Amino acid sequence: MGEGWVVFAYLVTYGAITAYAVSLFMRKRRLLPRRR
Amino acid sequence: MNLRRLLVGLSVLAVPAGLAVAIASPPDRVQGGFVRIMYVHVPSAWLAFLAFGVTSLASIIWLVRRTPRWDRLAASSVEVGVLFTGIALLTGMIWGRPVWGVWWDWLDARLMSTAIMFFVYLGYLALRRASPGPEERARRSAALGVVAFIQVPIVYFSVNLFRTLHQTQSIRPGGATMDEAMVVALLVNLGVFTVLYLTLLLWRIDLARLEERAEAETAAGAVAGSAVAPPNLEEPVHG
Protein backbone atom coordinates (compact mmCIF):
# COMPACT_ATOMS: atom_id res chain seq x y z
CA MET A 1 0.00 0.00 0.00
CA GLY A 2 1.25 3.45 -0.91
CA GLU A 3 4.29 2.45 -2.97
CA GLY A 4 3.67 5.18 -5.55
CA TRP A 5 3.69 7.99 -2.97
CA VAL A 6 6.76 6.54 -1.24
CA VAL A 7 8.68 6.27 -4.52
CA PHE A 8 7.60 9.84 -5.38
CA ALA A 9 8.92 11.12 -2.00
CA TYR A 10 12.27 9.35 -2.46
CA LEU A 11 12.59 10.63 -6.05
CA VAL A 12 11.95 14.20 -4.87
CA THR A 13 14.49 13.82 -2.02
CA TYR A 14 17.37 12.28 -3.93
CA GLY A 15 16.52 14.26 -7.08
CA ALA A 16 16.83 17.53 -5.15
CA ILE A 17 20.11 16.47 -3.48
CA THR A 18 21.57 15.35 -6.84
CA ALA A 19 20.44 18.56 -8.56
CA TYR A 20 22.07 20.65 -5.81
CA ALA A 21 25.32 18.64 -6.01
CA VAL A 22 25.40 19.12 -9.80
CA SER A 23 24.73 22.86 -9.41
CA LEU A 24 27.71 23.11 -7.01
CA PHE A 25 29.89 21.28 -9.52
CA MET A 26 28.78 23.55 -12.40
CA ARG A 27 29.26 26.76 -10.39
CA LYS A 28 32.72 25.57 -9.32
CA ARG A 29 33.70 24.74 -12.90
CA ARG A 30 32.64 28.19 -14.08
CA LEU A 31 34.89 29.86 -11.49
CA LEU A 32 37.99 27.74 -12.03
CA PRO A 33 40.57 29.27 -14.40
CA ARG A 34 40.30 27.84 -17.91
CA ARG A 35 43.08 25.53 -19.03
CA ARG A 36 44.34 25.63 -22.60
CA MET B 1 41.17 16.63 -0.39
CA ASN B 2 41.21 13.16 1.15
CA LEU B 3 38.34 13.99 3.50
CA ARG B 4 36.19 15.05 0.53
CA ARG B 5 36.93 11.80 -1.33
CA LEU B 6 36.19 9.80 1.80
CA LEU B 7 32.84 11.56 2.22
CA VAL B 8 31.89 11.05 -1.45
CA GLY B 9 32.77 7.35 -1.11
CA LEU B 10 30.76 7.12 2.11
CA SER B 11 27.78 8.86 0.43
CA VAL B 12 27.86 6.40 -2.48
CA LEU B 13 27.76 3.49 -0.02
CA ALA B 14 25.40 5.09 2.51
CA VAL B 15 22.51 6.01 0.20
CA PRO B 16 21.82 2.41 -1.01
CA ALA B 17 22.23 1.18 2.60
CA GLY B 18 19.64 3.72 3.78
CA LEU B 19 17.27 2.69 1.00
CA ALA B 20 17.72 -1.01 1.81
CA VAL B 21 17.01 -0.45 5.51
CA ALA B 22 13.92 1.63 4.65
CA ILE B 23 12.57 -1.07 2.31
CA ALA B 24 13.23 -3.82 4.90
CA SER B 25 11.55 -1.88 7.73
CA PRO B 26 8.07 -3.05 8.76
CA PRO B 27 4.91 -1.27 7.55
CA ASP B 28 2.88 0.73 10.05
CA ARG B 29 -0.25 -0.90 11.53
CA VAL B 30 -2.42 2.11 10.62
CA GLN B 31 -0.80 3.79 7.60
CA GLY B 32 0.96 0.79 6.03
CA GLY B 33 3.86 1.50 3.65
CA PHE B 34 3.43 5.29 3.74
CA VAL B 35 5.46 5.28 6.95
CA ARG B 36 8.61 4.75 4.83
CA ILE B 37 8.42 8.43 3.80
CA MET B 38 9.47 9.12 7.41
CA TYR B 39 13.00 7.84 6.64
CA VAL B 40 13.65 10.80 4.33
CA HIS B 41 11.26 13.36 5.85
CA VAL B 42 12.48 13.27 9.46
CA PRO B 43 16.27 13.13 8.74
CA SER B 44 15.88 16.10 6.32
CA ALA B 45 14.21 18.15 9.05
CA TRP B 46 16.82 17.15 11.67
CA LEU B 47 19.71 17.96 9.33
CA ALA B 48 18.13 21.34 8.56
CA PHE B 49 18.09 22.03 12.32
CA LEU B 50 21.74 20.95 12.57
CA ALA B 51 22.70 23.10 9.55
CA PHE B 52 21.09 26.21 11.04
CA GLY B 53 22.73 25.43 14.40
CA VAL B 54 26.14 25.29 12.68
CA THR B 55 25.33 28.65 11.03
CA SER B 56 24.42 30.19 14.37
CA LEU B 57 27.62 28.98 16.04
CA ALA B 58 29.82 30.01 13.09
CA SER B 59 28.13 33.44 13.08
CA ILE B 60 28.89 33.94 16.78
CA ILE B 61 32.52 32.95 16.20
CA TRP B 62 32.72 35.36 13.23
CA LEU B 63 31.40 38.20 15.39
CA VAL B 64 34.22 37.49 17.89
CA ARG B 65 37.11 36.70 15.54
CA ARG B 66 36.09 38.37 12.23
CA THR B 67 37.88 35.78 10.09
CA PRO B 68 36.35 34.93 6.66
CA ARG B 69 36.39 31.15 7.21
CA TRP B 70 33.56 31.38 9.79
CA ASP B 71 31.47 33.50 7.44
CA ARG B 72 32.03 30.92 4.68
CA LEU B 73 30.97 28.10 7.00
CA ALA B 74 27.85 29.99 8.19
CA ALA B 75 26.67 30.88 4.68
CA SER B 76 27.45 27.43 3.23
CA SER B 77 25.54 25.70 6.01
CA VAL B 78 22.49 27.91 5.40
CA GLU B 79 22.38 26.94 1.72
CA VAL B 80 22.49 23.23 2.54
CA GLY B 81 19.99 23.78 5.38
CA VAL B 82 17.55 25.48 3.02
CA LEU B 83 17.86 22.48 0.68
CA PHE B 84 17.02 20.07 3.53
CA THR B 85 14.16 22.27 4.79
CA GLY B 86 12.71 22.30 1.26
CA ILE B 87 12.98 18.50 1.12
CA ALA B 88 11.30 18.17 4.54
CA LEU B 89 8.44 20.42 3.38
CA LEU B 90 7.97 18.60 0.06
CA THR B 91 8.16 15.08 1.48
CA GLY B 92 5.82 16.15 4.29
CA MET B 93 3.29 17.31 1.69
CA ILE B 94 3.66 14.05 -0.26
CA TRP B 95 3.13 12.11 2.99
CA GLY B 96 0.20 14.30 4.07
CA ARG B 97 -1.81 13.91 0.87
CA PRO B 98 -2.53 10.15 1.20
CA VAL B 99 -2.49 9.98 5.03
CA TRP B 100 -4.20 13.24 6.09
CA GLY B 101 -6.11 13.79 2.83
CA VAL B 102 -4.54 17.23 2.29
CA TRP B 103 -1.26 18.48 0.86
CA TRP B 104 -1.10 21.41 3.28
CA ASP B 105 -2.90 22.81 6.32
CA TRP B 106 -2.62 26.59 6.70
CA LEU B 107 -3.52 26.40 10.42
CA ASP B 108 -0.98 23.71 11.37
CA ALA B 109 1.72 25.05 13.71
CA ARG B 110 4.53 22.72 12.53
CA LEU B 111 3.86 23.24 8.83
CA MET B 112 3.57 27.01 9.06
CA SER B 113 6.57 27.51 11.39
CA THR B 114 8.72 25.32 9.07
CA ALA B 115 7.58 27.30 6.02
CA ILE B 116 8.41 30.59 7.77
CA MET B 117 11.84 29.22 8.74
CA PHE B 118 12.42 28.22 5.09
CA PHE B 119 11.62 31.72 3.85
CA VAL B 120 13.65 33.47 6.58
CA TYR B 121 16.76 31.49 5.60
CA LEU B 122 16.03 32.18 1.92
CA GLY B 123 16.02 35.82 3.04
CA TYR B 124 19.46 35.24 4.61
CA LEU B 125 20.76 34.14 1.19
CA ALA B 126 19.09 37.15 -0.49
CA LEU B 127 20.64 39.47 2.13
CA ARG B 128 24.09 38.17 1.25
CA ARG B 129 23.53 38.93 -2.42
CA ALA B 130 22.25 42.43 -1.61
CA SER B 131 25.09 43.40 0.77
CA PRO B 132 27.99 45.53 -0.51
CA GLY B 133 31.50 44.17 0.14
CA PRO B 134 32.67 41.08 2.03
CA GLU B 135 32.96 42.73 5.48
CA GLU B 136 29.51 44.31 5.45
CA ARG B 137 27.99 41.11 4.01
CA ALA B 138 29.57 38.98 6.74
CA ARG B 139 28.45 41.42 9.50
CA ARG B 140 24.82 41.51 8.36
CA SER B 141 24.67 37.74 7.77
CA ALA B 142 26.22 36.97 11.16
CA ALA B 143 23.59 39.11 12.91
CA LEU B 144 20.76 37.36 11.05
CA GLY B 145 22.42 33.94 11.42
CA VAL B 146 22.40 34.28 15.21
CA VAL B 147 18.87 35.76 15.51
CA ALA B 148 17.21 33.41 12.97
CA PHE B 149 18.21 30.33 14.97
CA ILE B 150 15.45 31.12 17.50
CA GLN B 151 13.10 29.53 14.94
CA VAL B 152 14.62 26.06 15.34
CA PRO B 153 13.28 25.41 18.90
CA ILE B 154 9.99 27.06 17.88
CA VAL B 155 9.62 24.62 14.95
CA TYR B 156 10.72 21.65 17.08
CA PHE B 157 8.37 22.37 19.99
CA SER B 158 5.49 23.69 17.85
CA VAL B 159 3.83 20.25 17.98
CA ASN B 160 3.85 20.39 21.79
CA LEU B 161 2.86 24.05 22.10
CA PHE B 162 -0.06 23.86 19.66
CA ARG B 163 -2.17 20.74 19.22
CA THR B 164 -2.85 20.85 15.47
CA LEU B 165 -2.73 18.28 12.65
CA HIS B 166 0.97 17.31 12.75
CA GLN B 167 1.80 14.55 15.22
CA THR B 168 4.16 15.04 18.19
CA GLN B 169 7.77 13.79 18.11
CA SER B 170 8.17 10.02 17.58
CA ILE B 171 11.62 10.03 19.20
CA ARG B 172 12.15 12.14 22.30
CA PRO B 173 14.52 12.05 25.30
CA GLY B 174 12.16 9.72 27.23
CA GLY B 175 12.10 7.09 24.43
CA ALA B 176 10.40 6.29 21.13
CA THR B 177 6.73 5.71 20.29
CA MET B 178 7.64 3.40 17.38
CA ASP B 179 8.70 -0.19 16.84
CA GLU B 180 12.43 -0.82 17.42
CA ALA B 181 12.96 -1.79 13.75
CA MET B 182 11.55 1.58 12.69
CA VAL B 183 13.82 3.43 15.14
CA VAL B 184 16.86 1.57 13.74
CA ALA B 185 15.84 2.42 10.13
CA LEU B 186 15.33 6.05 11.10
CA LEU B 187 18.72 6.29 12.84
CA VAL B 188 20.51 4.63 9.88
CA ASN B 189 18.92 7.15 7.51
CA LEU B 190 19.84 9.96 9.90
CA GLY B 191 23.46 8.77 9.51
CA VAL B 192 23.07 8.73 5.70
CA PHE B 193 21.75 12.30 5.68
CA THR B 194 24.53 13.44 8.01
CA VAL B 195 27.13 12.11 5.55
CA LEU B 196 25.29 13.86 2.68
CA TYR B 197 25.15 17.12 4.67
CA LEU B 198 28.90 17.03 5.40
CA THR B 199 29.73 16.24 1.75
CA LEU B 200 27.57 19.06 0.38
CA LEU B 201 28.81 21.46 3.09
CA LEU B 202 32.48 20.89 2.24
CA TRP B 203 31.78 21.28 -1.49
CA ARG B 204 29.87 24.53 -0.82
CA ILE B 205 32.74 25.86 1.32
CA ASP B 206 35.19 25.13 -1.52
CA LEU B 207 32.89 27.01 -3.91
CA ALA B 208 32.62 29.95 -1.46
CA ARG B 209 36.42 30.17 -1.36
CA LEU B 210 36.52 30.35 -5.18
CA GLU B 211 33.73 32.96 -5.22
CA GLU B 212 35.68 35.13 -2.75
CA ARG B 213 38.82 34.88 -4.88
CA ALA B 214 36.89 35.83 -8.04
CA GLU B 215 35.26 38.77 -6.19
CA ALA B 216 38.67 40.01 -4.97
CA GLU B 217 40.12 39.74 -8.49
CA THR B 218 37.17 41.65 -9.96
CA ALA B 219 37.53 44.38 -7.30
CA ALA B 220 41.30 44.63 -7.93
CA GLY B 221 40.65 44.82 -11.69
CA ALA B 222 38.10 47.61 -11.22
CA VAL B 223 40.55 49.66 -9.10
CA ALA B 224 43.35 49.18 -11.64
CA GLY B 225 40.96 50.00 -14.48
CA SER B 226 39.84 53.28 -12.93
CA ALA B 227 43.48 54.26 -12.27
CA VAL B 228 44.41 54.01 -15.95
CA ALA B 229 41.12 55.29 -17.35
CA PRO B 230 41.43 58.57 -19.32
CA PRO B 231 40.10 61.67 -17.55
CA ASN B 232 36.61 62.77 -18.51
CA LEU B 233 37.09 66.18 -20.14
CA GLU B 234 33.57 66.67 -21.30
CA GLU B 235 31.16 68.91 -19.49
CA PRO B 236 28.67 67.05 -17.33
CA VAL B 237 25.26 66.90 -18.96
CA HIS B 238 22.50 68.46 -16.90
CA GLY B 239 18.94 67.47 -17.53
Interface residues (C-beta under 8 A of the other chain):
Chain A: M1 G2 E3 W5 V6 F8 A9 Y10 V12 T13 Y14 A16 I17 Y20 A21 L24 F25 R27 K28 L31 L32
Chain B: V15 L19 P27 Q31 G32 G33 F34 R36 I37 V40 H41 S44 V80 L83 G86 I87 L90 T91 I94 W95 R97 P98 L196 T199 L200 W203 R204 D206 L207 L210 E211 R213 A214
